Amino acid sequence: MINLFRNYNPLNIIWLAILLFVLRIGFMVQVPEKVEFIFVEPFARLLVPVKYEYAFSPLLNVILAGGLVFIQALLLNSLINHHNLLGKPTFLPALMYITLSGLFTPFLTLSAPLLCNFLLIWMLFKLFNLYKGEDVKSTTYDLGLIVAVGSLVYFPFIYLFLVIWIALMIFRPFNWREWVISILGYVTVFFFLAVIYFMNDMLPRFSHIWSPLGKKFPDHISINSYNYLLLVPVIVILVLCFFKLQQNFFKSYVQIRKTFQLLFFIFLITSLSFYLNSEFRLSHFLLCAVPVTVFFAYYFLYATKRWFYEILYLLLFISIIYFQFNKF
């Protein structure tokens, strides 16, 4: 399976579609009676003045989510190959993204984090161009806008604003104008939201938008035991990837090294920002799939023992399907 996707063969798109279906079949045969879809935060509900939470049937919801994942996988694959992050063209990023997006059952339906992954991929397109750009003030303004829009859809996305400044530190010499203009980009969106609040006589409630930022980080989170089991192969692959990256780190171009550093910070920020939700939702960690995809693809591209990496991926693949059919 892995060897098939190591090569950049357009026919792999067909295999990707098949694997996407297989990784969702267990959920589709026993789909719940109702599946809720919320794609804006409560404070931005004025922007969508209609009832939409159950607009799609459960089966259609899963199918649409699968279609969005497929598009995102191809976009991410194109981005990684365009910037040559892995050293050669491959379809492994698309395979890894489709696999990770099927990891948990909450990942299989339409959700705000799934929509935000489009914005995160869009951000990566712009962030990777900061390294060689001469005047990037318009790019940083756009990045601020993207984060603001993402915050309307899913409030924890607000922490991706830190990624803009981290990228400026990693890729660019210090220029205070680039830092400030990213703030202006973010403020622009919320200025228009404030105008809408004012027109609806709700301006005193506008400041409540930021109250989740003062929440205490939780001491523990409740996750089913089978989810921990699914994380075992994920953690093993991540550890192996970091070892492989360490071996080849100083052999890579400076831009590639800096890019992987940025991806690591994105992974940390997306994984730790879950606590801003009013209630814990496993779907939040779908945001982590974008940076983890690159790490997984790197490991499987440069792993040398074929029997080992094929079995490791097969173990992850089978585990995902097994736990879809057997919910504990």
N, C-alpha and C positions, 0 to 999 in steps of 0.2 A: 504493500500500500504506500509506504513512505517513498520508496524508490520511484514509484509511478509519478508522484507529484514533485520529485526533485527536479525534473526536467520541465522546461517551459514549453508545454505542448497545449495548444488551444483546445484539443479534444478533452483535456482534463476538466473543462467546464461542465461537460456532461456528467463526469464522475462526481463532481462537486454537487450537482443537483441531486444525484442519486443518494449520496451520503447524507445530504441535508434532509431528505425525506426519511431515510432509515433512522436517523438520530431523533426523529420526531414521531415515528409511527407508534411507539409505546404510549405516548401521551394522547395521540389522536384517537386511538381505539377506545380510550376511557376518559375522554375529555369531560370536564365538569359541566353541569347544566348551565351555569352562568360564569362568565369570565369578564371581570371589570377592566376597563381600559381608561386610565386617567392620564391625559397628556399635557395638562397645565397645572401649576400650583394653585391652591385656593386663592391666594392673593392676586392671581392673574385671571381669575374666573370671569371677570368683566369682559375680557377679550374674546371669550367664547360663550355668548349668552344663550346657549342651547344645551339640552340634555344629550350627552353623547356617550356616557359611560358604558352603556350596553347596546350601542348602535350596531355592533357586529355579533353575529352568532358565534358561539365558542369555536366551532370548526373553522369558520372563516377567519376568526381572530388568529388562530394558530397558523393558517395558511398565509395570511398577510404578513405575520411576523417572520415566517420563514422566507418570504420573498424579500423583505427588508434586509434580513441577515445575508442573503445571497448577494444582494447588491453591495452591501457594506464589505463583504469578503472580497469581491472583485475590485472595489475601490482601494481597499487597504493593500491588496496584492499589487495593484498598479503603482501605488505610492511607493512601496518598498522597493520594487524593481526599478522605478524611475530614478530613485536616489541611490540605487545600488548598495543598499544597507547590508545585504547578505553576501555581496561579492559576485553574484551571478544571478541571472533571471531564473525564477522558479515559481511554482504554484503552491509551495508549502505554506506561505502566509494565509492564503485563502482556505486551505485545508484546515489549518490550525484555528482560524477564526470560526469556521463553521463548527468545528468540534467543540471549542470552548463555549460557543453560544448555545450549545445543547447540554451543557454540563448539569444544570439544575432545572427542574420543571418550571419555576417562575421565569426562566430565561426564554421559554418557548412561546410566550404570548406577547401581545403588544403591550409596551410599557414605556414610561417616560425615559428611563435609562437607555432603552433600545433606540429611541428617536435621537437622544443626545449623542449616541455614538456617531451619527452622521456629522454632528457639529464637532465632535472630537477629531474625527478623521479630517474634516475641513481645516481645523486648527493645525493639524500636523502638516498638511500641505503648505500652510503659510509659515509655520515655525521652522521647518526644515530649510526654507528659503532665506531665513535671517542671516545665515552664516556668510553668504557671499553677496548679500544685498548692500548697495551703497547707501541709499536713503530708504529706510524701512519704517518711517513714521506712519505712512498710510497703512502699512501692514499691521503695525501694532494697534492702530486705531480699529482696524477691522477685527483683530483678535479680541479687543475689548468688547466690541459689539456682539461677537459670537458668544462670548462667555455670558453676557447679559441676557441674550435670547435663551441660552441654555438654562439660565437661572429661572426664567419664567416657566420653562417646561418642567425643570427638575431642580429644586433649590440647591441641593448639595453640589451642583455643577459650578456654583459660585467659587469654589476653591480652585477650579481650574484657572482662575485669574492669576494665582501664584505661579502657574506654569509659564505665563507670559514673561514675568520678571526673571524667573529661573533661566528661561531660554535666553533672555537678554544678557544675563550674567555669563552664561556658558558660551554663547556664540558671538557676542559683540563687546567692543570696548564701551565703557560707561558713557552714556549720553542721557542726561536727565530729561531731555525733551521726549525721547522715545518712551521713557518710563511714564511720564505724565500723560502723554497723549493716549496711552492705553487706558488710563483712568477715564479720560474724556469719552472714549469709545463706549465704555461701560455705562457711564452716567447718562449718555445720550438716550439709551433705551429706557432707563428708569425715569428720566425726565418726562418722556411722553406718557409713561404709565402714571406718573404723578398728575399730569394734566387730566387723564381719564378719571382718576380718583377725584380730582377737584370738580369736574363736570358732574360727577355723581354724588357730590356732597359727602365724600368719604375720606377727605384729605387727612383728618386726624388719625385715621387708621393706617396711613401709609408707613409710618415709622415702625409699626408692628411687624412689617416684613422681615426686619433684621433680627427679631427676637430669638430665632433658633440659633444664631451665632453665639449666644451666651449660654447655651446648654452645656451641661457638664458631660465630659466624655464618659460613656458607660463603663462600668467595671467588668461586665461580662455580657455576652449575647447568647441567645438561645437558638441553637441549630440542631436539627434532628441528627441522630447518630449516623444515618446512612449518608448524610452530606459530608460528614467528616471522612467517611470511607472513600467517597469520590475524590476528596481532596488529596488523598495519599499519592496517587500517580501524578497529580498536578504538581505537588510539592517536590516529588522526586525529579521530575523533568526540569523544574525551575532550578533546583540545586545543581543538576548536571549542566544546565545551560550556563550558570554563573561560573562554574569551573572551566567550561570551554571558553567562555568569554575572557576569563582571566589569563588563560594560556595564550590567547591570540590578541589580547588587548593592545599591546604596543607594536604589534605587527600591522595593525589597521591604520588607515588614513586618519588624520586628526579630526576631520569632520565626522567620520563614522564613530570614533570614540566619543566625541561630544554628543552625538545623536543618541547613542545608547545610554549615556548618562542622563540625558533629558527624559528618555523613556522610562528609566528607573524611577525618577522623581514623579512622573505621571502615574506610574503604578502605585507608589506610596500614597499620593494625594487621593487618587480615586478609591483606594481600598480603605483609607482612614476617614473619609468624609461621610460615611454612612450614618453617623450619629445625628446628623441634622434632620433626618426624617422624624416625623411625629411618632411613627411606629417602625420597628425594624422590618425591612423587606429584603429578602435575598436577591431580588432582581437588581438591587443597587450595584452589585458586584459585576454586572454585565459591563459596566464601564471599564473594569480592569481587563476585559478581554482584549482590548485594542493593544495596549503595551505588551501584555503577556504573549499575544500572538507572535510578535516579533522575536521575543526570547525563545519561544518554542520552535519557531521556524529556523532560527539560528542553530539551535542544538541539533535538530534533525537533519539539517543540511550538512553539518560538519561531523556528525557522529560517524565512527568508523566500523563498529561491530554491528553488521546488519542484523544478525539474529536478535541482538539485544534491543536495538531501537525499534525494530518491527514488533517484537513482543510487547515492549513497553507501550507503544501506541495502541496496539490491539487490546491490551488490558484496559486502557482508558476508554476506548471505544465501546468495548463489551460492557464495562461497568456502567456507562451512561445508559445504555439500552436496558440492562438488567434492572436498574433501580427505577426506571420508568414503569416497567411492568410490575415491580414488586415494591410498593410503597409501605413503609413501616411506620 
